[in-house]
Amino acid sequence: MSAQRRYKRFSQPFIAYPTKESTDARGNVTRAPDLTKPIHMRGAFVPVRSSKAEVPGAQIEVALYTLILDPDVEEVDSWSRIKWRDQEWDIASPPLYRHGPSRHVRHWSIDLRKRPSG
């Protein structure tokens, strides 16, 4: 199934928080998600894997998904945050642009990792 067909058929709404740059007291430039400016978007979420890990005193569930977006999206980068199904997700790898042979298969692909709740 092509990426665009999957996107059109299985897209779901989510909220993306874009990246903002600021300067700290020492003059260093820091990047963080801007939680005051949510962007409502749609994309297809494809499960990659899910596993459980044990740490002293707790169990952690590790869930990874691939998010497929339209090619005209530029607000989301490595420092952004995604809110989907009332859960927050970090971007695990930089967005990857896939330029197929036609405009029907061009898309952005982003790997997401679920943030630990706590």
Rosetta constraint file for C-alpha pairs under 8 A:
AtomPair CA 1 CA 5 HARMONIC 6.59 0.50
AtomPair CA 1 CA 6 HARMONIC 6.51 0.50
AtomPair CA 2 CA 6 HARMONIC 6.21 0.50
AtomPair CA 2 CA 105 HARMONIC 6.54 0.50
AtomPair CA 3 CA 7 HARMONIC 6.02 0.50
AtomPair CA 3 CA 68 HARMONIC 7.26 0.50
AtomPair CA 3 CA 105 HARMONIC 5.82 0.50
AtomPair CA 3 CA 106 HARMONIC 7.80 0.50
AtomPair CA 3 CA 107 HARMONIC 7.24 0.50
AtomPair CA 4 CA 8 HARMONIC 6.07 0.50
AtomPair CA 4 CA 104 HARMONIC 5.94 0.50
AtomPair CA 4 CA 105 HARMONIC 5.33 0.50
AtomPair CA 4 CA 106 HARMONIC 7.40 0.50
AtomPair CA 4 CA 107 HARMONIC 7.36 0.50
AtomPair CA 5 CA 9 HARMONIC 6.07 0.50
AtomPair CA 6 CA 10 HARMONIC 5.66 0.50
AtomPair CA 6 CA 11 HARMONIC 7.48 0.50
AtomPair CA 6 CA 44 HARMONIC 6.79 0.50
AtomPair CA 7 CA 11 HARMONIC 5.11 0.50
AtomPair CA 7 CA 43 HARMONIC 6.22 0.50
AtomPair CA 7 CA 44 HARMONIC 5.00 0.50
AtomPair CA 7 CA 68 HARMONIC 6.64 0.50
AtomPair CA 7 CA 69 HARMONIC 7.32 0.50
AtomPair CA 10 CA 43 HARMONIC 7.83 0.50
AtomPair CA 10 CA 44 HARMONIC 5.55 0.50
AtomPair CA 10 CA 45 HARMONIC 7.81 0.50
AtomPair CA 11 CA 42 HARMONIC 5.80 0.50
AtomPair CA 11 CA 43 HARMONIC 4.60 0.50
AtomPair CA 11 CA 44 HARMONIC 4.23 0.50
AtomPair CA 11 CA 45 HARMONIC 7.30 0.50
AtomPair CA 12 CA 42 HARMONIC 5.26 0.50
AtomPair CA 12 CA 43 HARMONIC 5.49 0.50
AtomPair CA 12 CA 44 HARMONIC 6.08 0.50
AtomPair CA 12 CA 45 HARMONIC 7.61 0.50
AtomPair CA 13 CA 40 HARMONIC 7.13 0.50
AtomPair CA 13 CA 41 HARMONIC 5.76 0.50
AtomPair CA 13 CA 42 HARMONIC 4.40 0.50
AtomPair CA 13 CA 43 HARMONIC 6.65 0.50
AtomPair CA 13 CA 84 HARMONIC 7.41 0.50
AtomPair CA 14 CA 40 HARMONIC 6.06 0.50
AtomPair CA 14 CA 41 HARMONIC 5.55 0.50
AtomPair CA 14 CA 42 HARMONIC 5.94 0.50
AtomPair CA 14 CA 43 HARMONIC 7.48 0.50
AtomPair CA 14 CA 82 HARMONIC 7.08 0.50
AtomPair CA 14 CA 83 HARMONIC 5.87 0.50
AtomPair CA 14 CA 84 HARMONIC 4.86 0.50
AtomPair CA 14 CA 85 HARMONIC 7.55 0.50
AtomPair CA 15 CA 38 HARMONIC 6.11 0.50
AtomPair CA 15 CA 39 HARMONIC 5.52 0.50
AtomPair CA 15 CA 40 HARMONIC 4.70 0.50
AtomPair CA 15 CA 41 HARMONIC 6.04 0.50
AtomPair CA 15 CA 82 HARMONIC 5.80 0.50
AtomPair CA 15 CA 83 HARMONIC 5.06 0.50
AtomPair CA 15 CA 84 HARMONIC 6.57 0.50
AtomPair CA 16 CA 38 HARMONIC 5.83 0.50
AtomPair CA 16 CA 39 HARMONIC 5.11 0.50
AtomPair CA 16 CA 40 HARMONIC 6.46 0.50
AtomPair CA 16 CA 41 HARMONIC 7.04 0.50
AtomPair CA 16 CA 76 HARMONIC 7.03 0.50
AtomPair CA 16 CA 80 HARMONIC 7.06 0.50
AtomPair CA 16 CA 81 HARMONIC 5.95 0.50
AtomPair CA 16 CA 82 HARMONIC 4.64 0.50
AtomPair CA 16 CA 83 HARMONIC 6.38 0.50
AtomPair CA 17 CA 33 HARMONIC 5.72 0.50
AtomPair CA 17 CA 34 HARMONIC 5.69 0.50
AtomPair CA 17 CA 35 HARMONIC 5.77 0.50
AtomPair CA 17 CA 36 HARMONIC 7.94 0.50
AtomPair CA 17 CA 37 HARMONIC 6.37 0.50
AtomPair CA 17 CA 38 HARMONIC 4.96 0.50
AtomPair CA 17 CA 39 HARMONIC 6.22 0.50
AtomPair CA 17 CA 76 HARMONIC 7.57 0.50
AtomPair CA 17 CA 80 HARMONIC 5.58 0.50
AtomPair CA 17 CA 81 HARMONIC 5.23 0.50
AtomPair CA 17 CA 82 HARMONIC 6.30 0.50
AtomPair CA 18 CA 33 HARMONIC 5.60 0.50
AtomPair CA 18 CA 34 HARMONIC 5.67 0.50
AtomPair CA 18 CA 35 HARMONIC 7.86 0.50
AtomPair CA 18 CA 37 HARMONIC 7.23 0.50
AtomPair CA 18 CA 38 HARMONIC 7.31 0.50
AtomPair CA 18 CA 39 HARMONIC 7.59 0.50
AtomPair CA 18 CA 75 HARMONIC 5.68 0.50
AtomPair CA 18 CA 76 HARMONIC 5.74 0.50
AtomPair CA 18 CA 77 HARMONIC 7.47 0.50
AtomPair CA 18 CA 79 HARMONIC 7.75 0.50
AtomPair CA 18 CA 80 HARMONIC 5.05 0.50
AtomPair CA 18 CA 81 HARMONIC 7.12 0.50
AtomPair CA 19 CA 31 HARMONIC 6.45 0.50
AtomPair CA 19 CA 32 HARMONIC 5.53 0.50
AtomPair CA 19 CA 33 HARMONIC 4.46 0.50
AtomPair CA 19 CA 34 HARMONIC 5.62 0.50
AtomPair CA 19 CA 75 HARMONIC 7.71 0.50
AtomPair CA 19 CA 76 HARMONIC 7.39 0.50
AtomPair CA 19 CA 77 HARMONIC 7.14 0.50
AtomPair CA 19 CA 79 HARMONIC 5.72 0.50
AtomPair CA 19 CA 80 HARMONIC 5.10 0.50
AtomPair CA 20 CA 31 HARMONIC 5.70 0.50
AtomPair CA 20 CA 32 HARMONIC 5.68 0.50
AtomPair CA 20 CA 33 HARMONIC 6.00 0.50
AtomPair CA 20 CA 34 HARMONIC 5.58 0.50
AtomPair CA 21 CA 29 HARMONIC 6.56 0.50
AtomPair CA 21 CA 30 HARMONIC 5.63 0.50
AtomPair CA 21 CA 31 HARMONIC 4.60 0.50
AtomPair CA 21 CA 32 HARMONIC 6.74 0.50
AtomPair CA 22 CA 29 HARMONIC 5.66 0.50
AtomPair CA 22 CA 30 HARMONIC 5.37 0.50
AtomPair CA 22 CA 31 HARMONIC 6.52 0.50
AtomPair CA 23 CA 27 HARMONIC 5.55 0.50
AtomPair CA 23 CA 28 HARMONIC 5.40 0.50
AtomPair CA 23 CA 29 HARMONIC 4.53 0.50
AtomPair CA 23 CA 30 HARMONIC 5.96 0.50
AtomPair CA 24 CA 28 HARMONIC 5.55 0.50
AtomPair CA 24 CA 29 HARMONIC 6.64 0.50
AtomPair CA 24 CA 30 HARMONIC 7.06 0.50
AtomPair CA 31 CA 79 HARMONIC 6.69 0.50
AtomPair CA 32 CA 79 HARMONIC 5.85 0.50
AtomPair CA 32 CA 80 HARMONIC 7.03 0.50
AtomPair CA 33 CA 79 HARMONIC 6.11 0.50
AtomPair CA 33 CA 80 HARMONIC 4.95 0.50
AtomPair CA 33 CA 81 HARMONIC 6.01 0.50
AtomPair CA 34 CA 38 HARMONIC 7.79 0.50
AtomPair CA 34 CA 80 HARMONIC 7.83 0.50
AtomPair CA 42 CA 69 HARMONIC 7.37 0.50
AtomPair CA 43 CA 67 HARMONIC 6.37 0.50
AtomPair CA 43 CA 68 HARMONIC 5.56 0.50
AtomPair CA 43 CA 69 HARMONIC 5.11 0.50
AtomPair CA 43 CA 70 HARMONIC 7.62 0.50
AtomPair CA 44 CA 67 HARMONIC 5.65 0.50
AtomPair CA 44 CA 68 HARMONIC 5.09 0.50
AtomPair CA 44 CA 69 HARMONIC 6.96 0.50
AtomPair CA 45 CA 65 HARMONIC 6.21 0.50
AtomPair CA 45 CA 66 HARMONIC 5.69 0.50
AtomPair CA 45 CA 67 HARMONIC 4.72 0.50
AtomPair CA 45 CA 68 HARMONIC 6.53 0.50
AtomPair CA 46 CA 65 HARMONIC 5.48 0.50
AtomPair CA 46 CA 66 HARMONIC 5.05 0.50
AtomPair CA 46 CA 67 HARMONIC 6.42 0.50
AtomPair CA 46 CA 68 HARMONIC 7.88 0.50
AtomPair CA 47 CA 64 HARMONIC 6.38 0.50
AtomPair CA 47 CA 65 HARMONIC 4.41 0.50
AtomPair CA 47 CA 66 HARMONIC 6.31 0.50
AtomPair CA 48 CA 63 HARMONIC 7.90 0.50
AtomPair CA 48 CA 64 HARMONIC 5.40 0.50
AtomPair CA 48 CA 65 HARMONIC 5.05 0.50
AtomPair CA 48 CA 66 HARMONIC 6.55 0.50
AtomPair CA 49 CA 63 HARMONIC 6.11 0.50
AtomPair CA 49 CA 64 HARMONIC 5.42 0.50
AtomPair CA 49 CA 65 HARMONIC 7.15 0.50
AtomPair CA 50 CA 61 HARMONIC 7.21 0.50
AtomPair CA 50 CA 62 HARMONIC 5.54 0.50
AtomPair CA 50 CA 63 HARMONIC 4.35 0.50
AtomPair CA 50 CA 64 HARMONIC 6.20 0.50
AtomPair CA 51 CA 61 HARMONIC 5.83 0.50
AtomPair CA 51 CA 62 HARMONIC 5.19 0.50
AtomPair CA 51 CA 63 HARMONIC 6.56 0.50
AtomPair CA 52 CA 59 HARMONIC 6.82 0.50
AtomPair CA 52 CA 60 HARMONIC 5.62 0.50
AtomPair CA 52 CA 61 HARMONIC 4.37 0.50
AtomPair CA 52 CA 62 HARMONIC 5.87 0.50
AtomPair CA 53 CA 59 HARMONIC 5.78 0.50
AtomPair CA 53 CA 60 HARMONIC 5.07 0.50
AtomPair CA 53 CA 61 HARMONIC 6.21 0.50
AtomPair CA 53 CA 62 HARMONIC 7.28 0.50
AtomPair CA 54 CA 58 HARMONIC 6.20 0.50
AtomPair CA 54 CA 59 HARMONIC 4.53 0.50
AtomPair CA 54 CA 60 HARMONIC 6.08 0.50
AtomPair CA 55 CA 59 HARMONIC 6.03 0.50
AtomPair CA 55 CA 60 HARMONIC 7.32 0.50
AtomPair CA 60 CA 116 HARMONIC 7.44 0.50
AtomPair CA 61 CA 116 HARMONIC 7.93 0.50
AtomPair CA 62 CA 113 HARMONIC 7.29 0.50
AtomPair CA 62 CA 114 HARMONIC 6.75 0.50
AtomPair CA 63 CA 113 HARMONIC 5.91 0.50
AtomPair CA 63 CA 114 HARMONIC 5.63 0.50
AtomPair CA 64 CA 111 HARMONIC 7.00 0.50
AtomPair CA 64 CA 112 HARMONIC 5.60 0.50
AtomPair CA 64 CA 113 HARMONIC 4.78 0.50
AtomPair CA 64 CA 114 HARMONIC 6.70 0.50
AtomPair CA 65 CA 111 HARMONIC 5.82 0.50
AtomPair CA 65 CA 112 HARMONIC 5.15 0.50
AtomPair CA 65 CA 113 HARMONIC 6.69 0.50
AtomPair CA 66 CA 109 HARMONIC 6.59 0.50
AtomPair CA 66 CA 110 HARMONIC 5.55 0.50
AtomPair CA 66 CA 111 HARMONIC 4.46 0.50
AtomPair CA 66 CA 112 HARMONIC 6.00 0.50
AtomPair CA 67 CA 109 HARMONIC 5.69 0.50
AtomPair CA 67 CA 110 HARMONIC 5.03 0.50
AtomPair CA 67 CA 111 HARMONIC 6.20 0.50
AtomPair CA 67 CA 112 HARMONIC 7.03 0.50
AtomPair CA 68 CA 107 HARMONIC 6.61 0.50
AtomPair CA 68 CA 108 HARMONIC 5.75 0.50
AtomPair CA 68 CA 109 HARMONIC 4.81 0.50
AtomPair CA 68 CA 110 HARMONIC 6.62 0.50
AtomPair CA 69 CA 73 HARMONIC 7.12 0.50
AtomPair CA 69 CA 107 HARMONIC 5.70 0.50
AtomPair CA 69 CA 108 HARMONIC 5.03 0.50
AtomPair CA 69 CA 109 HARMONIC 6.49 0.50
AtomPair CA 70 CA 106 HARMONIC 7.52 0.50
AtomPair CA 70 CA 107 HARMONIC 5.14 0.50
AtomPair CA 70 CA 108 HARMONIC 6.28 0.50
AtomPair CA 71 CA 97 HARMONIC 7.55 0.50
AtomPair CA 71 CA 106 HARMONIC 6.09 0.50
AtomPair CA 71 CA 107 HARMONIC 4.58 0.50
AtomPair CA 71 CA 108 HARMONIC 5.74 0.50
AtomPair CA 73 CA 108 HARMONIC 7.82 0.50
AtomPair CA 76 CA 80 HARMONIC 5.75 0.50
AtomPair CA 76 CA 95 HARMONIC 7.80 0.50
AtomPair CA 77 CA 91 HARMONIC 7.93 0.50
AtomPair CA 77 CA 94 HARMONIC 6.50 0.50
AtomPair CA 77 CA 95 HARMONIC 6.22 0.50
AtomPair CA 78 CA 91 HARMONIC 5.85 0.50
AtomPair CA 78 CA 92 HARMONIC 7.60 0.50
AtomPair CA 78 CA 93 HARMONIC 6.66 0.50
AtomPair CA 78 CA 94 HARMONIC 5.00 0.50
AtomPair CA 78 CA 95 HARMONIC 6.88 0.50
AtomPair CA 79 CA 91 HARMONIC 7.09 0.50
AtomPair CA 80 CA 90 HARMONIC 7.32 0.50
AtomPair CA 80 CA 91 HARMONIC 6.86 0.50
AtomPair CA 81 CA 88 HARMONIC 7.10 0.50
AtomPair CA 81 CA 89 HARMONIC 6.06 0.50
AtomPair CA 81 CA 90 HARMONIC 5.33 0.50
AtomPair CA 81 CA 91 HARMONIC 6.61 0.50
AtomPair CA 82 CA 88 HARMONIC 5.80 0.50
AtomPair CA 82 CA 89 HARMONIC 5.06 0.50
AtomPair CA 82 CA 90 HARMONIC 6.50 0.50
AtomPair CA 82 CA 91 HARMONIC 7.70 0.50
AtomPair CA 83 CA 87 HARMONIC 5.54 0.50
AtomPair CA 83 CA 88 HARMONIC 4.54 0.50
AtomPair CA 83 CA 89 HARMONIC 6.12 0.50
AtomPair CA 84 CA 88 HARMONIC 6.51 0.50
AtomPair CA 84 CA 89 HARMONIC 7.47 0.50
AtomPair CA 87 CA 114 HARMONIC 7.56 0.50
AtomPair CA 87 CA 115 HARMONIC 7.78 0.50
AtomPair CA 88 CA 114 HARMONIC 6.37 0.50
AtomPair CA 88 CA 115 HARMONIC 5.75 0.50
AtomPair CA 89 CA 112 HARMONIC 6.04 0.50
AtomPair CA 89 CA 113 HARMONIC 5.50 0.50
AtomPair CA 89 CA 114 HARMONIC 4.44 0.50
AtomPair CA 89 CA 115 HARMONIC 5.21 0.50
AtomPair CA 90 CA 112 HARMONIC 5.64 0.50
AtomPair CA 90 CA 113 HARMONIC 5.27 0.50
AtomPair CA 90 CA 114 HARMONIC 6.26 0.50
AtomPair CA 90 CA 115 HARMONIC 6.22 0.50
AtomPair CA 91 CA 110 HARMONIC 6.97 0.50
AtomPair CA 91 CA 111 HARMONIC 5.98 0.50
AtomPair CA 91 CA 112 HARMONIC 4.65 0.50
AtomPair CA 91 CA 113 HARMONIC 6.26 0.50
AtomPair CA 92 CA 110 HARMONIC 7.77 0.50
AtomPair CA 92 CA 111 HARMONIC 5.37 0.50
AtomPair CA 92 CA 112 HARMONIC 5.20 0.50
AtomPair CA 92 CA 113 HARMONIC 5.77 0.50
AtomPair CA 93 CA 110 HARMONIC 6.61 0.50
AtomPair CA 93 CA 111 HARMONIC 5.61 0.50
AtomPair CA 93 CA 112 HARMONIC 7.54 0.50
AtomPair CA 94 CA 110 HARMONIC 6.68 0.50
AtomPair CA 94 CA 111 HARMONIC 7.76 0.50
AtomPair CA 95 CA 108 HARMONIC 6.42 0.50
AtomPair CA 95 CA 109 HARMONIC 5.80 0.50
AtomPair CA 95 CA 110 HARMONIC 4.75 0.50
AtomPair CA 95 CA 111 HARMONIC 7.60 0.50
AtomPair CA 96 CA 108 HARMONIC 5.58 0.50
AtomPair CA 96 CA 109 HARMONIC 5.14 0.50
AtomPair CA 96 CA 110 HARMONIC 6.35 0.50
AtomPair CA 97 CA 106 HARMONIC 7.61 0.50
AtomPair CA 97 CA 107 HARMONIC 6.04 0.50
AtomPair CA 97 CA 108 HARMONIC 4.54 0.50
AtomPair CA 97 CA 109 HARMONIC 6.38 0.50
AtomPair CA 98 CA 105 HARMONIC 7.96 0.50
AtomPair CA 98 CA 106 HARMONIC 5.58 0.50
AtomPair CA 98 CA 107 HARMONIC 5.45 0.50
AtomPair CA 98 CA 108 HARMONIC 6.05 0.50
AtomPair CA 98 CA 109 HARMONIC 7.28 0.50
AtomPair CA 99 CA 103 HARMONIC 7.99 0.50
AtomPair CA 99 CA 105 HARMONIC 7.25 0.50
AtomPair CA 99 CA 106 HARMONIC 4.78 0.50
AtomPair CA 99 CA 107 HARMONIC 6.87 0.50
AtomPair CA 100 CA 104 HARMONIC 7.86 0.50
AtomPair CA 100 CA 105 HARMONIC 5.30 0.50
AtomPair CA 100 CA 106 HARMONIC 5.16 0.50
AtomPair CA 101 CA 105 HARMONIC 7.24 0.50
AtomPair CA 101 CA 106 HARMONIC 7.98 0.50
AtomPair CA 102 CA 106 HARMONIC 6.96 0.50
